[in-house]
Amino acid sequence: SDFQKQEERGELLQPLIFVLLVLCSVLLYFKVSLMDPGFVKAEEEAKAGKSEEQSMVIAQVPTHIKMRRCGYCMVKQPMRAKHCQLCQHCVRRYDHHCPWIENCVGENNHPLFIVYLSVQLIVLLWGGHVAWSGLYFEQSWDWLQHNIFLLMSFLLIVIFTIVVLLLLMSHLYLISCNTTTWEFMSHHRISYLRHSELENPFDQGVVLNFWKFFC
């Protein structure tokens, strides 16, 4: 049969990989959107000691800068945590609240969020290539009527690709500096950054920043 011949020629491998990537993208989306991004629990206040990162930074910060208690959920915020009014929780290593996944991006799901963006970008680039290969341009109204859906799909894919690419590149840049979107945008309002002796006390070099983020 034609199906068996296509299988023997290896023509089904690429569509299969594409479908698996799409499935992986959907699963990652639900995983990132449904998982705990790093909500600060009230019982965590009883835990003694500080993380290596916090200890390193506290040495660079004047002693009068104290860890604040959240005015919304009344928990004692760890360093780099922020209260999200949409989630009604303080989130450890808060980056931003993403409306696309309807969840915060924080300490727990930030690495997986980057993986999701990467897979999504590959799917969009592949889909854009397929859509472009199906287009053949003719200057006629009849051609436009028959190809309007494919043309609109291609333009939509291009827009989404640009958005995802810019988002992924901006996040990779911030990870290389060991800073978050919130810290980058609100540096002047965050006490432990504003009063620090260093411009970015969390930065330990690009390689170590990536290693600590993903590993």
C-alpha positions as CSV (number, residue, x, y, z in Angstrom):
1,S,0.0,0.0,0.0
2,D,1.0,3.7,-0.3
3,F,1.3,3.9,3.5
4,Q,3.8,1.0,3.6
5,K,5.8,2.5,0.7
6,Q,6.0,5.9,2.5
7,E,7.1,4.1,5.7
8,E,9.8,2.3,3.8
9,R,11.1,5.5,2.2
10,G,11.2,7.2,5.6
11,E,8.7,9.8,4.6
12,L,6.6,9.4,7.8
13,L,9.5,10.1,10.1
14,Q,9.3,13.9,9.9
15,P,5.5,14.2,10.4
16,L,5.8,11.8,13.4
17,I,8.6,13.9,15.0
18,F,6.5,17.1,14.4
19,V,3.4,15.5,16.0
20,L,5.6,14.4,19.0
21,L,7.0,17.9,19.4
22,V,3.5,19.4,19.3
23,L,2.4,16.9,21.9
24,C,5.5,17.6,24.0
25,S,4.7,21.4,23.8
26,V,1.1,20.8,24.9
27,L,2.2,18.6,27.9
28,L,4.8,21.2,28.9
29,Y,2.2,24.0,28.7
30,F,-0.1,22.1,31.2
31,K,2.8,21.1,33.4
32,V,4.1,24.7,33.7
33,S,0.7,26.2,34.1
34,L,-0.5,23.8,36.8
35,M,2.6,23.3,38.9
36,D,3.5,25.2,42.0
37,P,5.8,28.0,40.9
38,G,7.3,28.3,44.3
39,F,4.6,29.6,46.6
40,V,6.0,30.7,50.0
41,K,4.3,28.7,52.8
42,A,3.7,30.1,56.2
43,E,5.3,27.0,57.8
44,E,8.6,27.8,56.0
45,E,9.2,30.6,58.4
46,A,10.1,28.0,61.1
47,K,12.9,26.6,59.0
48,A,16.3,27.8,60.1
49,G,19.2,28.9,58.0
50,K,19.5,30.7,54.7
51,S,20.3,29.5,51.2
52,E,23.9,29.9,49.8
53,E,22.6,32.6,47.5
54,Q,20.9,34.6,50.2
55,S,24.0,34.4,52.5
56,M,26.2,35.6,49.7
57,V,24.0,38.6,49.0
58,I,23.3,39.5,52.6
59,A,27.1,40.1,53.1
60,Q,26.8,42.8,50.4
61,V,23.8,44.5,51.9
62,P,23.8,47.0,54.7
63,T,22.7,45.5,58.0
64,H,19.6,47.8,58.4
65,I,18.0,46.1,55.4
66,K,15.7,43.5,56.9
67,M,13.6,40.8,55.4
68,R,10.1,42.2,55.1
69,R,6.7,40.6,55.9
70,C,4.2,40.6,53.1
71,G,1.4,43.0,53.7
72,Y,-1.1,40.7,51.8
73,C,-0.5,37.2,52.9
74,M,1.5,38.1,56.1
75,V,4.3,35.6,55.5
76,K,7.9,36.6,55.9
77,Q,9.3,36.9,52.4
78,P,12.6,35.2,51.5
79,M,15.0,37.3,49.4
80,R,13.9,37.6,45.8
81,A,10.3,36.7,46.6
82,K,7.4,38.8,45.6
83,H,3.6,38.8,46.2
84,C,1.5,38.1,43.2
85,Q,-1.9,39.7,43.5
86,L,-3.4,37.5,40.8
87,C,-2.3,34.3,42.4
88,Q,-2.8,35.6,46.0
89,H,0.6,34.2,47.1
90,C,4.2,35.2,47.6
91,V,6.4,33.4,45.0
92,R,10.1,32.5,45.6
93,R,12.5,33.9,43.0
94,Y,9.5,35.6,41.4
95,D,10.0,36.4,37.7
96,H,6.6,37.5,36.4
97,H,2.9,36.4,36.2
98,C,2.4,35.0,32.7
99,P,-1.2,35.5,31.3
100,W,-0.6,32.9,28.7
101,I,-0.2,30.1,31.2
102,E,-2.3,31.8,33.9
103,N,0.3,31.1,36.5
104,C,3.4,32.8,38.0
105,V,6.9,32.0,36.7
106,G,9.0,31.4,39.8
107,E,11.7,29.3,41.3
108,N,10.1,25.9,40.6
109,N,8.7,26.3,37.1
110,H,11.1,28.9,35.5
111,P,13.5,26.3,34.0
112,L,10.6,24.3,32.6
113,F,9.1,27.5,31.3
114,I,12.3,28.0,29.3
115,V,12.2,24.5,27.9
116,Y,8.5,25.1,27.0
117,L,9.4,28.2,25.1
118,S,12.3,26.4,23.3
119,V,10.0,23.5,22.1
120,Q,7.3,26.0,21.2
121,L,9.8,28.0,19.0
122,I,10.9,24.8,17.2
123,V,7.2,23.9,16.5
124,L,6.5,27.4,15.2
125,L,9.6,27.5,13.0
126,W,8.8,24.0,11.6
127,G,5.1,25.0,11.0
128,G,6.2,28.2,9.3
129,H,8.5,26.3,7.0
130,V,5.6,23.9,6.1
131,A,3.2,26.7,5.5
132,W,5.7,28.6,3.4
133,S,6.5,25.6,1.2
134,G,2.8,25.2,0.4
135,L,2.6,28.7,-0.9
136,Y,3.1,29.5,-4.6
137,F,2.4,33.2,-5.4
138,E,0.3,34.4,-8.4
139,Q,-1.1,37.8,-8.9
140,S,-4.8,36.9,-9.3
141,W,-8.0,37.1,-7.2
142,D,-8.6,33.4,-7.8
143,W,-5.2,32.5,-6.3
144,L,-6.0,34.6,-3.2
145,Q,-9.4,33.0,-2.7
146,H,-7.8,29.5,-2.7
147,N,-4.8,30.4,-0.6
148,I,-6.1,33.0,1.9
149,F,-6.3,30.5,4.8
150,L,-2.8,29.2,4.2
151,L,-1.4,32.8,3.8
152,M,-3.2,34.0,7.0
153,S,-1.9,30.9,8.9
154,F,1.7,31.7,7.8
155,L,1.4,35.4,8.8
156,L,0.0,34.3,12.2
157,I,2.8,31.8,12.7
158,V,5.4,34.5,11.9
159,I,3.9,36.8,14.5
160,F,3.9,34.1,17.2
161,T,7.4,33.1,16.2
162,I,8.8,36.6,16.7
163,V,7.0,37.0,20.1
164,V,8.3,33.6,21.4
165,L,11.8,34.2,20.0
166,L,12.1,37.7,21.7
167,L,10.6,36.3,25.0
168,L,13.1,33.3,25.0
169,M,16.1,35.5,24.1
170,S,15.2,38.1,26.9
171,H,14.8,35.3,29.4
172,L,18.2,33.7,28.4
173,Y,19.9,37.1,28.8
174,L,18.4,37.6,32.3
175,I,19.4,34.0,33.3
176,S,23.0,34.7,32.1
177,C,23.0,37.7,34.5
178,N,21.2,35.7,37.3
179,T,18.4,38.2,37.6
180,T,14.7,38.1,37.1
181,T,12.3,40.1,35.0
182,W,10.9,41.7,38.2
183,E,14.4,42.6,39.5
184,F,15.4,43.9,36.1
185,M,12.4,46.2,35.8
186,S,12.1,47.3,39.4
187,H,15.8,47.4,40.5
188,H,15.4,50.9,41.9
189,R,12.5,49.8,44.2
190,I,14.0,46.6,45.7
191,S,15.8,47.4,48.9
192,Y,18.4,44.5,48.8
193,L,19.4,45.6,45.3
194,R,19.1,49.4,45.8
195,H,21.4,49.3,48.8
196,S,23.8,46.6,47.7
197,E,27.5,47.4,47.2
198,L,27.2,45.6,43.8
199,E,24.9,46.4,40.9
200,N,23.9,42.8,40.7
201,P,25.0,40.8,43.8
202,F,23.6,37.5,42.5
203,D,25.7,37.4,39.3
204,Q,28.4,34.7,39.5
205,G,29.4,34.6,35.8
206,V,27.5,33.4,32.8
207,V,28.5,29.7,33.0
208,L,27.8,29.3,36.8
209,N,24.5,31.3,36.4
210,F,23.3,28.9,33.7
211,W,24.5,25.9,35.7
212,K,22.7,26.9,38.9
213,F,19.5,27.8,37.0
214,F,19.1,24.6,35.1
215,C,20.9,22.2,37.4
